[in-house]
């Protein structure tokens, strides 16, 4: 009787193990084609807690330039616009990552979440005081340099 009990327990355990394996997700890449690494151009406006009228205007002009000029690319996820508060502890690293000395607009090319290259569009402070179209053209040119001339 003891041997048959042991055999039943062994069978039950084996059945449970096989059931668990059948229900566990497949190993990454097993039976599926690997998806391509996500590639995007990110336009980030870096600001702080204190936001003067000019800082707010830079963000508004930048967002509008990206949304109007690259609407198709935004919809496809090829371009992303975001505002980032660098006064928050979790974002302070951007000050060092991009050598920021003031509120800035930075364009990055990112593949699989890693920055491949970046440019600080540092003329925004000069252009925000002039005409909005010149500001828009400057931002669009900065983004287009990362997307290529076809955009």
N, C-alpha and C positions, 0 to 999 in steps of 0.2 A: 504494500500500500504506500509505503514511504517513497518508493521509486516512482510510482505513478503520480503521486502528488508533486514530486520534484519535476517530473516531465511536464505536467500541466502548467506549473508555475513558469517553467522555461518557455513553453509555447506562448503563454499569455504575455510574458515580457517581450518575447520576440515580436509578437503581433503588435504590441503597443509601440515598440521601437520603429517597426516598419510603417505604422500609421503616422507616427510623428514625422518621420522622414518624408513621407508622401505629402504631408500638409505644409512642410516648411518651404519658404520661398527658394527658388532656384539660385544657385550661386551666380554672382554677377557675370554676365556674358554667356551663361550656359543656355544654349538653345535660342539665343536672341542675337540680333545684330547690334553691335555697339553703336550707340547714338553719337553723332559728331559732337565734339566739344563746343559748348556755347560760346559764340563770338559776338561781342557787342561793343558799341562805342558809347561810353558813359560821359555825359556832360554834368559836372557837379559844381553847384554854386556853394562855396564854403562861407558860412556866416557865423556870427556869435550870438550870444544872448541879447546884447544891445544892438539894435538895428536902426540906424539913422535913415532919413528919407532917401539919401543916395543909395545906401545898401539895398533898401527895398526896391528902388527903381532898377538897380542892376539885376536883381533877381527877376523882376517882372519882365524887363527887356530881354534877358537871356532866355527865360522860359518861352516867351512869345516867339523869339527868333527860332528856337529849336522846334516848337510846336507847328509853326507856320511853314517853315522851310523844309522840315523833315517829317511831315505828317505820315507819309507812307512808311518810312523807316521806323518811326515810333510804333505804328500799328503792328509792324512785323517783328518788333522786338530787337531790331538791329541797332537802334538808338534809344538811349534811356536818359531822361533828365531827372536830376534829384537835387534837393537842397539839403545840406548837411550842416548841422550845428557843431562847430569844432570846440565850443565851450563845454560840451558834454564829454565826460571822461572816456567813454567808449570810442569817441571820434578824434581825440587829441593826437593820435598817431599820424593823422593826415597832415598835420603841421610839419612834421619831419619828413613824411613820405614825399611831399610835394614842395618842400621848402617854402611854405606859406609865410608871408610877412604881414599880410592884411587879408581882407575879405577878397576871395578870388574865384575865378571861373576856370576849371581845369577839365580838359578833354582827355579821356583815357581810352586806350584800346585794351579790351580785356578778353582773354580766352580762358574758358573753364574757371572763371572767377579770379584769375590772376592778371595783374596789370602787365602788359607787354611793353607799352610806351605811353608817355603822357606829355601834355603841353599845357602850361599855364597861360591863358589868354590875358596877359597882363595889361593890355591897352584898354581894357574895359573902363578903367577909371578916367582916362582921357576922353573916351568916346561917349560916355554916359552924359556928359555935360553939353554935348553937341547935338547933332540931329540923330534921331532914333534909327533912321535907315542906315547910316554909316555904322552904328553899333551892330545892327542886325547883319549887315554885310560882313563885318569882321567876325562875328560869332559863326555865321554860316560858313565862311571860308575856313575857319579853324576846324569845324566839324567835317566839312567836305574833304579836307586834307587827310582825314582818317578813313573816310568812306570811299574816296576816289572820285574822279571827275564825272562819272555817270550819274551821280546822285543829285 
